[in-house]
Amino acid sequence: MGDIYFPSCNFNKATPETAKLLLERMKAIMPVAGCCRVDKLEYPKGDRALYLCQACREVIEVRFPELVPENLLVWLDREEKFPLPDYSGLAVSIQDCWRDREHPEIHEAVRSLLAKMGVAFEEIPENRGQADYCGDLHFQPDQAAKHGGLPVLCYCNRCKLCIGQDGGNALHLMELVMGTYSREGEYGSRG
């Protein structure tokens, strides 16, 4: 079984520096597909389609039934393909995405990756299977306030965007994994 990375257009728009670095690293270790909505290539049955975006997962499931979709975070946690930066001293509040309520493997991978990077984290009650937020797709007012002033760790582009628009300090987990997150100059690019 082979792996194919499907880059997320939305992730590229949300965090271009991180998306570019991730794409370069993924190209070095596996084939990279085009946009999931327009890619016309045929892939071997049973290959894994690695995705980062929940919208990509939904498109891949319909357009590429021969592929087995797997979240990139789950793959990274298991395969340990990238050296993870040390973010000891950073504390975040986790925001699980409403679209991932039925994906406990993603919830576990997120928390495992944070622990491997030394990141302390807090949970809100509406997480994991009770997640009730996905940015402007499944909106809950004042979502940023639920996180008690901590930076809000997201792994969904919509969640990150809308938490930021709601006044919260949101960061995408891949910004930590790729070492591009900077908190008031304390952390620099560690790509």
N, C-alpha and C positions, 0 to 999 in steps of 0.2 A: 504494500500500500504506500503510495506517495503522498506528499503534501503539496498543496498549492495555496499561496497567500492571495487573498482578495483584499486589496487596499480599500479603505473607505474614503469616498469623496468628501463626506461630511466631516470625518476626522481631519482630513487634509485642510479643510476650510477652518475648522475650530483651532487646530494647533499645527500650523504648517511646518515649523521647525522640527517638531517631534515626528510628525508624519514623514517628512523627508528622510530623517535619520533612520526611522524604522524601515522604510522602504529600501534604503541602501543595505541595511543589515539583512533583511529578508531576501533580497535578490542574491546575496552572497551564499545563501544556504538552500534555496529552493526556487522553483518557478513562481513567477508572479503573474496573476491574471490581470485583465483589464477591469474596468468598472463592471460590477456584477450585472448592471442593467443593460449593458450593450455588448459585453464580451460574447463573441460568437464561436469561440474555440470549443472543440469537443475534448472532454477529459476522460481518462480511464475510469471505468466503473469501480467504485470502492475507494478511490482516492479521497483524502481529507481536504475539505475546503476550509481553510483557516480564515476566520472573519473576526473583526473587532467591533463592528457596528451591528446593532440589533436589526436595523433596516436591511442591511446586507444579508443577514441570516434569513430573513423572510424571503428575499428575492432568490437567494441561492436554493432554498428548499423547493421553490416553484420552478425556476429556470434550469436547475442542474440536478435533477433527481438521481443521477448516477453518482453524485458526490455525497460524502458524509460530512455534514457541517460540524465544525468544532470551534469553539471560541478560542481566540488567540491567547487569552490570559490563562485558560486551562492548559493549553499546549505549552506555553512558556513555563508555567509552574512545574509541569511534569518533566519537560525535556531539558529545562535549565540551559537554554541555548545562549543566553546573554548573561554576562556578568552583571549582577545587580549592584547599584550604588548603595552606599550606607547613608541612610537618612536618620540615624539615631538622633533623638531629641525632637523630631517632628511629631506632632500629634494632630490627628485628623478625625473628623466625624464621617462615617461611611454613609453614602446615599446609594442604596441599591435601586436599580431601575425596575419600574412596573412591568416592562416587557420581559424581564428575566425572572419573574416570580417563580416560574416552574423550572428553573435551571439551578438547582442547588450546587452543581459542580462549578458554576461560575462564582457563586457566593464564596465557596470554599477556596477557590483559586485566588480571588481578590484578597482575602484575609491572609492566606499563606504567603503571597508575594509581599504584602505589607510587613508581615513578621520577618521575612527574610531580609528586608531592607532596614529593619530596626524601627519601623514606624509604629507608634502607639496609636490605637484607634478606639473610638467610641461608637456604639450603635444607637440608632434611634429606634423606637418601637415599631415603626412602619418599614421594616427592612425584610430582607429575604422573601419568604412566601407572603408576607403582609405588605410588601412594597406597594405604595399607592401613588407614585409620582414618576412621570416621564416628561419633564419639561413642559413644552406647550402641547404635547400630544395627550397627556393625562395630567392636567394641571391641578396643583393644590396651592392656594394662596399662602404666602408667608412661609414657604418651605425652608428658606434660608434660616429663619428664626428657630426652627426645630433643632438646629445644629449647635446651639449654645456658643456661638462666636468662634468656633474652631474652623479651620479651613475644611471645606466640604470635598471629600474624595468621591469622584464619580468615575464611572467607566462607560458612560453613555454621553454622546455628543449633545443631545437635547437636554439632558439633565444639567450638564456643565454650563451650557449656554444660558438656560433659564434661571438657574441658581445665581449666576453672575448678574443677570438682569434684575433679579429680585434683591440685589444688594449683598449677596453672599460672596465669600472668597472661595471660588470653586477651582479645583484642579482635576485633571484627568489622570487616572492611574498610570497610563503610558508615559506621561511626563516624568513620573518618578522612575519607572522601569528604564526609560531611555536616558535618565540623568539630565533632563532639560528643565526641570522645575527649579525655580529660583524664588526663595522667600526673603525679600528685603536684602538681597545681596548675600545672604548667609550661605546659599547653595548656588554654585555656578554650574555651567554645562559640564557634564561629566561623560559625554558621549564617548 
